[in-house]
Amino acid sequence: MYTPPFCPYAACSCHIDPPDPKWWSRDGFHATKAFGNVQRYVCHACGRTFSEQTFSVHFYAKFVLDLPRLERLSASSMSLRALSREFHCSCDSVINRNDRIARQGIALHTALRRMVTTTEPVCFDGLVSFDRSQYFPSDIGLSITAKSRYIYGASHATTRRSGAMRDEQKVRRDCLYEGTNFEKKAVERSFTEHLDLLADERIITKDAPLVLITDEKKEYVRAFCKHRLYRDQDENHRCVQIQVPSTWKRTCSNPLFASNYLDREIRKDQANHRRETACHSRNAANSMSRLYSYIVWHNYHKRYLVKWPVHMKATAAEKAGVNRDEQLRLRQLMFTRRSFLSHLSLAAMDYKAWNKTVFSPLAGTLVSGTLPAFALS
Ligand SMILES: [Zn+2]
């Protein structure tokens, strides 16, 4: 018999930790096409009703879509439209389910990232792609551990188009940029979000200083010099940045190899970041949502090395020190039990991905995507 764990309404006194085990009682059934008769409950504290489905990852869904399969195919270079054809549903349904996977994945990532014990260097680099048009390039910051290749997170920054352009392209650019307001120091802000995360969660000791490996972008140096990781360091909390020239060969002996590896993997596995195709991102927030679902798949499901014998199944997370049993337990819950935003304490960039918030040059400010109300409770 199912027992509701807490009241799903954030304002209720029984939402976090119900004081009385008898805080609910049964309240009949309601019929659904997708799940049959669903048991309803009423909360004694706030008087509101909810159902068993409220705590399911399929909450509010009108049909069940195989989420582990969607995650797998989405991480195997299938585009949004190819996925909608594969699952015989609309693109909006695929986006909706992908958002669910991303939110569930963010909750899992937040819990397991705190179990990382590795003290190896962290590589940081920006994946350059674009949203909707090549006149609106995006610089997606990605931090990854150097040896275990565990991805900490991803942050989004929209930049102006640069580089050589033909005269007609310059006219088109000026036309598109009229009335826009690009974020100032976007790449610096993006890198700072990663530094904040590392400052809060990374173990830094006298014997294990934090070593950051980046390319020679000035924005990274500026952000690092302003950050508390650099300014507040003492003998026991050392933090250094190593800059690698981008002209160095992209071999495995390159200190920035993990970032180069991740760049290659994302271009290969994410259809919307492939070069020279029609599958580019139409919506930056959807693109980040999909990337987060990929990060979770990469960290907690994909085998560390594809050339390993088949019996070796360790993931990047396990190589970084995450307990395997806990990883398997939370992966199973990720596809069944719904995570509530109000029960989580998210890092800034994770929160933005959950809320589908990105900076829009057209609006000149941060804009959140349209989310169903249940995603924010
Ligand atoms: Zn309640």
Boltz pocket constraint, residues with backbone or C-beta under 6 A from the ligand:
constraints:
  - pocket:
      binder: B
      contacts: [[A, 7], [A, 8], [A, 9], [A, 12], [A, 13], [A, 14], [A, 15], [A, 43], [A, 44], [A, 45], [A, 46], [A, 47], [A, 48]]
      max_distance: 6.0
